Amino acid sequence: MDTEGAMDAAVRQARFGRLPERIGFDRMVQEQAANGPSGASYNPEASWNQFSCLALDLGL
């Protein structure tokens, strides 16, 4: 049983080789500034039209 596992590992090593080196988290993340409008702020009077509401859809 042990020789079969070693043989499987040797075949796998010959077929796939080594795994690539790990990439650091700092290379996976990119920061950039938001491109929204400069005067964007919360408008409570217009906030209702951004959500779907069954009561509003039915005219209740």
N, CA, C, O and CB atoms as a CASP TS submission, in Angstrom:
PFRMAT TS
TARGET T0000
AUTHOR 0000-0000-0000
METHOD Language model
MODEL 1
PARENT N/A
ATOM      1  N   MET     1       0.826  -1.187   0.000  1.00  0.00           N
ATOM      2  CA  MET     1       0.000   0.000   0.000  1.00  0.00           C
ATOM      3  C   MET     1       0.873   1.255   0.000  1.00  0.00           C
ATOM      4  O   MET     1       0.557   2.232  -0.679  1.00  0.00           O
ATOM      5  CB  MET     1      -0.941  -0.004   1.208  1.00  0.00           C
ATOM      6  N   ASP     2       1.964   1.231   0.755  1.00  0.00           N
ATOM      7  CA  ASP     2       2.847   2.391   0.843  1.00  0.00           C
ATOM      8  C   ASP     2       3.582   2.624  -0.473  1.00  0.00           C
ATOM      9  O   ASP     2       3.803   3.771  -0.862  1.00  0.00           O
ATOM     10  CB  ASP     2       3.854   2.208   1.982  1.00  0.00           C
ATOM     11  N   THR     3       3.960   1.549  -1.163  1.00  0.00           N
ATOM     12  CA  THR     3       4.668   1.717  -2.440  1.00  0.00           C
ATOM     13  C   THR     3       3.731   2.281  -3.510  1.00  0.00           C
ATOM     14  O   THR     3       4.172   3.014  -4.396  1.00  0.00           O
ATOM     15  CB  THR     3       5.260   0.368  -2.911  1.00  0.00           C
ATOM     16  N   GLU     4       2.436   1.942  -3.432  1.00  0.00           N
ATOM     17  CA  GLU     4       1.482   2.507  -4.388  1.00  0.00           C
ATOM     18  C   GLU     4       1.335   4.008  -4.189  1.00  0.00           C
ATOM     19  O   GLU     4       1.251   4.758  -5.161  1.00  0.00           O
ATOM     20  CB  GLU     4       0.119   1.824  -4.253  1.00  0.00           C
ATOM     21  N   GLY     5       1.304   4.449  -2.937  1.00  0.00           N
ATOM     22  CA  GLY     5       1.205   5.882  -2.644  1.00  0.00           C
ATOM     23  C   GLY     5       2.435   6.632  -3.119  1.00  0.00           C
ATOM     24  O   GLY     5       2.330   7.736  -3.654  1.00  0.00           O
ATOM     25  N   ALA     6       3.612   6.026  -2.922  1.00  0.00           N
ATOM     26  CA  ALA     6       4.852   6.663  -3.374  1.00  0.00           C
ATOM     27  C   ALA     6       4.902   6.709  -4.889  1.00  0.00           C
ATOM     28  O   ALA     6       5.381   7.682  -5.471  1.00  0.00           O
ATOM     29  CB  ALA     6       6.080   5.918  -2.827  1.00  0.00           C
ATOM     30  N   MET     7       4.408   5.657  -5.529  1.00  0.00           N
ATOM     31  CA  MET     7       4.398   5.630  -6.986  1.00  0.00           C
ATOM     32  C   MET     7       3.430   6.662  -7.539  1.00  0.00           C
ATOM     33  O   MET     7       3.732   7.340  -8.521  1.00  0.00           O
ATOM     34  CB  MET     7       4.031   4.236  -7.494  1.00  0.00           C
ATOM     35  N   ASP     8       2.247   6.785  -6.899  1.00  0.00           N
ATOM     36  CA  ASP     8       1.289   7.798  -7.318  1.00  0.00           C
ATOM     37  C   ASP     8       1.871   9.204  -7.168  1.00  0.00           C
ATOM     38  O   ASP     8       1.671  10.060  -8.029  1.00  0.00           O
ATOM     39  CB  ASP     8      -0.003   7.672  -6.509  1.00  0.00           C
ATOM     40  N   ALA     9       2.587   9.435  -6.077  1.00  0.00           N
ATOM     41  CA  ALA     9       3.202  10.740  -5.851  1.00  0.00           C
ATOM     42  C   ALA     9       4.267  11.032  -6.894  1.00  0.00           C
ATOM     43  O   ALA     9       4.393  12.169  -7.348  1.00  0.00           O
ATOM     44  CB  ALA     9       3.808  10.809  -4.453  1.00  0.00           C
ATOM     45  N   ALA    10       5.039  10.016  -7.282  1.00  0.00           N
ATOM     46  CA  ALA    10       6.074  10.209  -8.299  1.00  0.00           C
ATOM     47  C   ALA    10       5.451  10.501  -9.656  1.00  0.00           C
ATOM     48  O   ALA    10       5.945  11.354 -10.394  1.00  0.00           O
ATOM     49  CB  ALA    10       6.979   8.972  -8.390  1.00  0.00           C
ATOM     50  N   VAL    11       4.375   9.805  -9.991  1.00  0.00           N
ATOM     51  CA  VAL    11       3.691  10.052 -11.262  1.00  0.00           C
ATOM     52  C   VAL    11       3.091  11.448 -11.277  1.00  0.00           C
ATOM     53  O   VAL    11       3.178  12.155 -12.280  1.00  0.00           O
ATOM     54  CB  VAL    11       2.595   8.999 -11.506  1.00  0.00           C
ATOM     55  N   ARG    12       2.484  11.843 -10.167  1.00  0.00           N
ATOM     56  CA  ARG    12       1.885  13.175 -10.066  1.00  0.00           C
ATOM     57  C   ARG    12       2.962  14.255 -10.177  1.00  0.00           C
ATOM     58  O   ARG    12       2.751  15.275 -10.833  1.00  0.00           O
ATOM     59  CB  ARG    12       1.113  13.322  -8.736  1.00  0.00           C
ATOM     60  N   GLN    13       4.117  14.035  -9.535  1.00  0.00           N
ATOM     61  CA  GLN    13       5.218  15.003  -9.598  1.00  0.00           C
ATOM     62  C   GLN    13       5.748  15.119 -11.027  1.00  0.00           C
ATOM     63  O   GLN    13       6.056  16.218 -11.489  1.00  0.00           O
ATOM     64  CB  GLN    13       6.358  14.593  -8.637  1.00  0.00           C
ATOM     65  N   ALA    14       5.853  13.992 -11.723  1.00  0.00           N
ATOM     66  CA  ALA    14       6.360  14.015 -13.089  1.00  0.00           C
ATOM     67  C   ALA    14       5.364  14.699 -14.028  1.00  0.00           C
ATOM     68  O   ALA    14       5.764  15.376 -14.975  1.00  0.00           O
ATOM     69  CB  ALA    14       6.655  12.588 -13.573  1.00  0.00           C
ATOM     70  N   ARG    15       4.094  14.523 -13.768  1.00  0.00           N
ATOM     71  CA  ARG    15       3.086  15.093 -14.663  1.00  0.00           C
ATOM     72  C   ARG    15       2.881  16.585 -14.439  1.00  0.00           C
ATOM     73  O   ARG    15       2.829  17.354 -15.398  1.00  0.00           O
ATOM     74  CB  ARG    15       1.772  14.371 -14.484  1.00  0.00           C
ATOM     75  N   PHE    16       2.764  17.003 -13.176  1.00  0.00           N
ATOM     76  CA  PHE    16       2.412  18.390 -12.878  1.00  0.00           C
ATOM     77  C   PHE    16       3.585  19.242 -12.416  1.00  0.00           C
ATOM     78  O   PHE    16       3.515  20.468 -12.510  1.00  0.00           O
ATOM     79  CB  PHE    16       1.353  18.419 -11.836  1.00  0.00           C
ATOM     80  N   GLY    17       4.626  18.655 -11.935  1.00  0.00           N
ATOM     81  CA  GLY    17       5.758  19.428 -11.440  1.00  0.00           C
ATOM     82  C   GLY    17       5.436  20.128 -10.136  1.00  0.00           C
ATOM     83  O   GLY    17       4.653  19.629  -9.327  1.00  0.00           O
ATOM     84  N   ARG    18       6.040  21.281  -9.938  1.00  0.00           N
ATOM     85  CA  ARG    18       5.833  22.029  -8.700  1.00  0.00           C
ATOM     86  C   ARG    18       4.676  22.995  -8.837  1.00  0.00           C
ATOM     87  O   ARG    18       4.307  23.403  -9.938  1.00  0.00           O
ATOM     88  CB  ARG    18       7.098  22.783  -8.311  1.00  0.00           C
ATOM     89  N   LEU    19       4.118  23.349  -7.705  1.00  0.00           N
ATOM     90  CA  LEU    19       3.101  24.395  -7.692  1.00  0.00           C
ATOM     91  C   LEU    19       3.786  25.746  -7.841  1.00  0.00           C
ATOM     92  O   LEU    19       4.935  25.897  -7.425  1.00  0.00           O
ATOM     93  CB  LEU    19       2.255  24.342  -6.387  1.00  0.00           C
ATOM     94  N   PRO    20       3.108  26.730  -8.423  1.00  0.00           N
ATOM     95  CA  PRO    20       3.712  28.066  -8.507  1.00  0.00           C
ATOM     96  C   PRO    20       3.831  28.680  -7.114  1.00  0.00           C
ATOM     97  O   PRO    20       3.126  28.284  -6.186  1.00  0.00           O
ATOM     98  CB  PRO    20       2.874  28.990  -9.431  1.00  0.00           C
ATOM     99  N   GLU    21       4.716  29.632  -6.986  1.00  0.00           N
ATOM    100  CA  GLU    21       4.910  30.314  -5.706  1.00  0.00           C
ATOM    101  C   GLU    21       3.650  31.078  -5.333  1.00  0.00           C
ATOM    102  O   GLU    21       2.906  31.537  -6.199  1.00  0.00           O
ATOM    103  CB  GLU    21       6.124  31.271  -5.767  1.00  0.00           C
ATOM    104  N   ARG    22       3.425  31.205  -4.046  1.00  0.00           N
ATOM    105  CA  ARG    22       2.247  31.948  -3.578  1.00  0.00           C
ATOM    106  C   ARG    22       2.387  33.433  -3.881  1.00  0.00           C
ATOM    107  O   ARG    22       3.481  33.997  -3.831  1.00  0.00           O
ATOM    108  CB  ARG    22       2.037  31.737  -2.067  1.00  0.00           C
ATOM    109  N   ILE    23       1.263  34.046  -4.195  1.00  0.00           N
ATOM    110  CA  ILE    23       1.230  35.483  -4.446  1.00  0.00           C
ATOM    111  C   ILE    23       0.862  36.167  -3.144  1.00  0.00           C
ATOM    112  O   ILE    23      -0.087  35.758  -2.474  1.00  0.00           O
ATOM    113  CB  ILE    23       0.221  35.850  -5.589  1.00  0.00           C
ATOM    114  N   GLY    24       1.592  37.191  -2.785  1.00  0.00           N
ATOM    115  CA  GLY    24       1.319  37.931  -1.554  1.00  0.00           C
ATOM    116  C   GLY    24       0.029  38.728  -1.644  1.00  0.00           C
ATOM    117  O   GLY    24      -0.391  39.131  -2.728  1.00  0.00           O
ATOM    118  N   PHE    25      -0.594  38.951  -0.495  1.00  0.00           N
ATOM    119  CA  PHE    25      -1.857  39.694  -0.465  1.00  0.00           C
ATOM    120  C   PHE    25      -1.690  41.103  -1.017  1.00  0.00           C
ATOM    121  O   PHE    25      -2.599  41.622  -1.665  1.00  0.00           O
ATOM    122  CB  PHE    25      -2.401  39.757   0.960  1.00  0.00           C
ATOM    123  N   ASP    26      -0.549  41.725  -0.772  1.00  0.00           N
ATOM    124  CA  ASP    26      -0.330  43.088  -1.260  1.00  0.00           C
ATOM    125  C   ASP    26      -0.298  43.149  -2.788  1.00  0.00           C
ATOM    126  O   ASP    26      -0.542  44.212  -3.358  1.00  0.00           O
ATOM    127  CB  ASP    26       0.974  43.644  -0.693  1.00  0.00           C
ATOM    128  N   ARG    27      -0.006  42.044  -3.462  1.00  0.00           N
ATOM    129  CA  ARG    27      -0.018  42.029  -4.925  1.00  0.00           C
ATOM    130  C   ARG    27      -1.395  41.699  -5.476  1.00  0.00           C
ATOM    131  O   ARG    27      -1.635  41.878  -6.670  1.00  0.00           O
ATOM    132  CB  ARG    27       0.997  41.028  -5.449  1.00  0.00           C
ATOM    133  N   MET    28      -2.311  41.219  -4.633  1.00  0.00           N
ATOM    134  CA  MET    28      -3.658  40.874  -5.088  1.00  0.00           C
ATOM    135  C   MET    28      -4.640  42.033  -4.939  1.00  0.00           C
ATOM    136  O   MET    28      -5.721  41.994  -5.526  1.00  0.00           O
ATOM    137  CB  MET    28      -4.170  39.675  -4.320  1.00  0.00           C
ATOM    138  N   VAL    29      -4.291  43.056  -4.173  1.00  0.00           N
ATOM    139  CA  VAL    29      -5.200  44.149  -3.855  1.00  0.00           C
ATOM    140  C   VAL    29      -4.710  45.416  -4.533  1.00  0.00           C
ATOM    141  O   VAL    29      -3.520  45.732  -4.515  1.00  0.00           O
ATOM    142  CB  VAL    29      -5.314  44.353  -2.325  1.00  0.00           C
ATOM    143  N   GLN    30      -5.645  46.128  -5.126  1.00  0.00           N
ATOM    144  CA  GLN    30      -5.307  47.402  -5.746  1.00  0.00           C
ATOM    145  C   GLN    30      -6.279  48.448  -5.237  1.00  0.00           C
ATOM    146  O   GLN    30      -7.494  48.261  -5.305  1.00  0.00           O
ATOM    147  CB  GLN    30      -5.344  47.309  -7.302  1.00  0.00           C
ATOM    148  N   GLU    31      -5.755  49.534  -4.734  1.00  0.00           N
ATOM    149  CA  GLU    31      -6.594  50.619  -4.226  1.00  0.00           C
ATOM    150  C   GLU    31      -6.673  51.717  -5.275  1.00  0.00           C
ATOM    151  O   GLU    31      -5.684  52.059  -5.923  1.00  0.00           O
ATOM    152  CB  GLU    31      -6.039  51.177  -2.884  1.00  0.00           C
ATOM    153  N   GLN    32      -7.872  52.256  -5.425  1.00  0.00           N
ATOM    154  CA  GLN    32      -8.041  53.400  -6.311  1.00  0.00           C
ATOM    155  C   GLN    32      -9.169  54.269  -5.783  1.00  0.00           C
ATOM    156  O   GLN    32     -10.062  53.795  -5.081  1.00  0.00           O
ATOM    157  CB  GLN    32      -8.329  52.945  -7.766  1.00  0.00           C
ATOM    158  N   ALA    33      -9.117  55.522  -6.124  1.00  0.00           N
ATOM    159  CA  ALA    33     -10.109  56.476  -5.638  1.00  0.00           C
ATOM    160  C   ALA    33     -11.459  56.227  -6.305  1.00  0.00           C
ATOM    161  O   ALA    33     -11.530  55.769  -7.446  1.00  0.00           O
ATOM    162  CB  ALA    33      -9.643  57.921  -5.896  1.00  0.00           C
ATOM    163  N   ALA    34     -12.515  56.533  -5.578  1.00  0.00           N
ATOM    164  CA  ALA    34     -13.869  56.395  -6.130  1.00  0.00           C
ATOM    165  C   ALA    34     -14.102  57.475  -7.177  1.00  0.00           C
ATOM    166  O   ALA    34     -13.614  58.597  -7.043  1.00  0.00           O
ATOM    167  CB  ALA    34     -14.943  56.484  -5.007  1.00  0.00           C
ATOM    168  N   ASN    35     -14.847  57.129  -8.215  1.00  0.00           N
ATOM    169  CA  ASN    35     -15.094  58.070  -9.310  1.00  0.00           C
ATOM    170  C   ASN    35     -16.518  58.598  -9.288  1.00  0.00           C
ATOM    171  O   ASN    35     -17.088  58.867 -10.345  1.00  0.00           O
ATOM    172  CB  ASN    35     -14.813  57.407 -10.648  1.00  0.00           C
ATOM    173  N   GLY    36     -17.097  58.750  -8.121  1.00  0.00           N
ATOM    174  CA  GLY    36     -18.465  59.240  -8.003  1.00  0.00           C
ATOM    175  C   GLY    36     -18.521  60.746  -8.138  1.00  0.00           C
ATOM    176  O   GLY    36     -17.486  61.412  -8.156  1.00  0.00           O
ATOM    177  N   PRO    37     -19.724  61.286  -8.232  1.00  0.00           N
ATOM    178  CA  PRO    37     -19.850  62.746  -8.308  1.00  0.00           C
ATOM    179  C   PRO    37     -19.352  63.394  -7.014  1.00  0.00           C
ATOM    180  O   PRO    37     -19.514  62.841  -5.927  1.00  0.00           O
ATOM    181  CB  PRO    37     -21.320  63.153  -8.580  1.00  0.00           C
ATOM    182  N   SER    38     -18.761  64.543  -7.148  1.00  0.00           N
ATOM    183  CA  SER    38     -18.145  65.176  -5.986  1.00  0.00           C
ATOM    184  C   SER    38     -19.174  65.671  -4.974  1.00  0.00           C
ATOM    185  O   SER    38     -18.867  65.757  -3.785  1.00  0.00           O
ATOM    186  CB  SER    38     -17.276  66.329  -6.431  1.00  0.00           C
ATOM    187  N   GLY    39     -20.386  65.998  -5.416  1.00  0.00           N
ATOM    188  CA  GLY    39     -21.402  66.505  -4.510  1.00  0.00           C
ATOM    189  C   GLY    39     -22.386  65.430  -4.078  1.00  0.00           C
ATOM    190  O   GLY    39     -23.507  65.749  -3.681  1.00  0.00           O
ATOM    191  N   ALA    40     -21.995  64.166  -4.147  1.00  0.00           N
ATOM    192  CA  ALA    40     -22.904  63.078  -3.792  1.00  0.00           C
ATOM    193  C   ALA    40     -23.171  63.089  -2.294  1.00  0.00           C
ATOM    194  O   ALA    40     -22.244  63.042  -1.485  1.00  0.00           O
ATOM    195  CB  ALA    40     -22.325  61.715  -4.226  1.00  0.00           C
ATOM    196  N   SER    41     -24.434  63.151  -1.941  1.00  0.00           N
ATOM    197  CA  SER    41     -24.813  63.098  -0.534  1.00  0.00           C
ATOM    198  C   SER    41     -26.169  62.414  -0.433  1.00  0.00           C
ATOM    199  O   SER    41     -26.830  62.188  -1.447  1.00  0.00           O
ATOM    200  CB  SER    41     -24.853  64.528   0.101  1.00  0.00           C
ATOM    201  N   TYR    42     -26.570  62.097   0.742  1.00  0.00           N
ATOM    202  CA  TYR    42     -27.835  61.409   0.975  1.00  0.00           C
ATOM    203  C   TYR    42     -28.986  62.391   0.814  1.00  0.00           C
ATOM    204  O   TYR    42     -28.978  63.465   1.415  1.00  0.00           O
ATOM    205  CB  TYR    42     -27.862  60.763   2.380  1.00  0.00           C
ATOM    206  N   ASN    43     -29.976  62.025   0.003  1.00  0.00           N
ATOM    207  CA  ASN    43     -31.152  62.844  -0.212  1.00  0.00           C
ATOM    208  C   ASN    43     -32.366  62.052   0.265  1.00  0.00           C
ATOM    209  O   ASN    43     -32.831  61.172  -0.460  1.00  0.00           O
ATOM    210  CB  ASN    43     -31.292  63.257  -1.714  1.00  0.00           C
ATOM    211  N   PRO    44     -32.898  62.328   1.454  1.00  0.00           N
ATOM    212  CA  PRO    44     -33.994  61.521   1.989  1.00  0.00           C
ATOM    213  C   PRO    44     -35.279  61.613   1.172  1.00  0.00           C
ATOM    214  O   PRO    44     -36.083  60.681   1.194  1.00  0.00           O
ATOM    215  CB  PRO    44     -34.277  61.935   3.398  1.00  0.00           C
ATOM    216  N   GLU    45     -35.491  62.704   0.458  1.00  0.00           N
ATOM    217  CA  GLU    45     -36.715  62.838  -0.331  1.00  0.00           C
ATOM    218  C   GLU    45     -36.693  61.964  -1.582  1.00  0.00           C
ATOM    219  O   GLU    45     -37.749  61.554  -2.065  1.00  0.00           O
ATOM    220  CB  GLU    45     -36.922  64.288  -0.725  1.00  0.00           C
ATOM    221  N   ALA    46     -35.525  61.679  -2.101  1.00  0.00           N
ATOM    222  CA  ALA    46     -35.427  60.868  -3.314  1.00  0.00           C
ATOM    223  C   ALA    46     -35.006  59.431  -3.019  1.00  0.00           C
ATOM    224  O   ALA    46     -34.855  58.639  -3.950  1.00  0.00           O
ATOM    225  CB  ALA    46     -34.444  61.500  -4.279  1.00  0.00           C
ATOM    226  N   SER    47     -34.814  59.078  -1.764  1.00  0.00           N
ATOM    227  CA  SER    47     -34.329  57.735  -1.449  1.00  0.00           C
ATOM    228  C   SER    47     -35.390  56.669  -1.669  1.00  0.00           C
ATOM    229  O   SER    47     -35.042  55.502  -1.848  1.00  0.00           O
ATOM    230  CB  SER    47     -33.848  57.681  -0.019  1.00  0.00           C
ATOM    231  N   TRP    48     -36.663  57.019  -1.663  1.00  0.00           N
ATOM    232  CA  TRP    48     -37.728  56.033  -1.830  1.00  0.00           C
ATOM    233  C   TRP    48     -37.729  55.422  -3.223  1.00  0.00           C
ATOM    234  O   TRP    48     -38.175  54.286  -3.382  1.00  0.00           O
ATOM    235  CB  TRP    48     -39.074  56.669  -1.551  1.00  0.00           C
ATOM    236  N   ASN    49     -37.245  56.131  -4.236  1.00  0.00           N
ATOM    237  CA  ASN    49     -37.321  55.607  -5.601  1.00  0.00           C
ATOM    238  C   ASN    49     -36.185  54.639  -5.936  1.00  0.00           C
ATOM    239  O   ASN    49     -36.097  54.164  -7.069  1.00  0.00           O
ATOM    240  CB  ASN    49     -37.311  56.751  -6.584  1.00  0.00           C
ATOM    241  N   GLN    50     -35.333  54.347  -4.987  1.00  0.00           N
ATOM    242  CA  GLN    50     -34.242  53.413  -5.234  1.00  0.00           C
ATOM    243  C   GLN    50     -34.588  52.005  -4.796  1.00  0.00           C
ATOM    244  O   GLN    50     -33.812  51.086  -5.056  1.00  0.00           O
ATOM    245  CB  GLN    50     -32.993  53.873  -4.528  1.00  0.00           C
ATOM    246  N   PHE    51     -35.704  51.798  -4.153  1.00  0.00           N
ATOM    247  CA  PHE    51     -36.082  50.493  -3.654  1.00  0.00           C
ATOM    248  C   PHE    51     -37.444  50.100  -4.217  1.00  0.00           C
ATOM    249  O   PHE    51     -38.297  50.952  -4.463  1.00  0.00           O
ATOM    250  CB  PHE    51     -36.103  50.485  -2.118  1.00  0.00           C
ATOM    251  N   SER    52     -37.632  48.813  -4.415  1.00  0.00           N
ATOM    252  CA  SER    52     -38.919  48.307  -4.885  1.00  0.00           C
ATOM    253  C   SER    52     -39.788  47.991  -3.695  1.00  0.00           C
ATOM    254  O   SER    52     -39.335  47.348  -2.748  1.00  0.00           O
ATOM    255  CB  SER    52     -38.743  47.060  -5.775  1.00  0.00           C
ATOM    256  N   CYS    53     -41.025  48.432  -3.726  1.00  0.00           N
ATOM    257  CA  CYS    53     -41.959  48.208  -2.638  1.00  0.00           C
ATOM    258  C   CYS    53     -43.268  47.756  -3.242  1.00  0.00           C
ATOM    259  O   CYS    53     -43.802  48.424  -4.128  1.00  0.00           O
ATOM    260  CB  CYS    53     -42.147  49.484  -1.769  1.00  0.00           C
ATOM    261  N   LEU    54     -43.799  46.633  -2.782  1.00  0.00           N
ATOM    262  CA  LEU    54     -45.040  46.109  -3.325  1.00  0.00           C
ATOM    263  C   LEU    54     -46.196  47.068  -3.111  1.00  0.00           C
ATOM    264  O   LEU    54     -47.043  47.221  -3.991  1.00  0.00           O
ATOM    265  CB  LEU    54     -45.358  44.773  -2.703  1.00  0.00           C
ATOM    266  N   ALA    55     -46.244  47.721  -1.947  1.00  0.00           N
ATOM    267  CA  ALA    55     -47.326  48.668  -1.683  1.00  0.00           C
ATOM    268  C   ALA    55     -47.280  49.829  -2.674  1.00  0.00           C
ATOM    269  O   ALA    55     -48.325  50.269  -3.153  1.00  0.00           O
ATOM    270  CB  ALA    55     -47.240  49.195  -0.240  1.00  0.00           C
ATOM    271  N   LEU    56     -46.100  50.327  -2.985  1.00  0.00           N
ATOM    272  CA  LEU    56     -45.998  51.417  -3.963  1.00  0.00           C
ATOM    273  C   LEU    56     -46.328  50.920  -5.364  1.00  0.00           C
ATOM    274  O   LEU    56     -46.949  51.644  -6.142  1.00  0.00           O
ATOM    275  CB  LEU    56     -44.589  52.033  -3.941  1.00  0.00           C
ATOM    276  N   ASP    57     -45.923  49.696  -5.699  1.00  0.00           N
ATOM    277  CA  ASP    57     -46.231  49.154  -7.012  1.00  0.00           C
ATOM    278  C   ASP    57     -47.732  48.987  -7.207  1.00  0.00           C
ATOM    279  O   ASP    57     -48.237  49.169  -8.315  1.00  0.00           O
ATOM    280  CB  ASP    57     -45.528  47.822  -7.208  1.00  0.00           C
ATOM    281  N   LEU    58     -48.450  48.642  -6.139  1.00  0.00           N
ATOM    282  CA  LEU    58     -49.893  48.452  -6.239  1.00  0.00           C
ATOM    283  C   LEU    58     -50.671  49.747  -6.076  1.00  0.00           C
ATOM    284  O   LEU    58     -51.888  49.765  -6.261  1.00  0.00           O
ATOM    285  CB  LEU    58     -50.351  47.462  -5.209  1.00  0.00           C
ATOM    286  N   GLY    59     -49.987  50.824  -5.734  1.00  0.00           N
ATOM    287  CA  GLY    59     -50.639  52.115  -5.559  1.00  0.00           C
ATOM    288  C   GLY    59     -51.364  52.251  -4.256  1.00  0.00           C
ATOM    289  O   GLY    59     -52.328  53.011  -4.162  1.00  0.00           O
ATOM    290  N   LEU    60     -50.927  51.535  -3.242  1.00  0.00           N
ATOM    291  CA  LEU    60     -51.585  51.589  -1.933  1.00  0.00           C
ATOM    292  C   LEU    60     -51.062  52.722  -1.090  1.00  0.00           C
ATOM    293  O   LEU    60     -51.510  52.908   0.041  1.00  0.00           O
ATOM    294  CB  LEU    60     -51.404  50.284  -1.195  1.00  0.00           C
TER
END
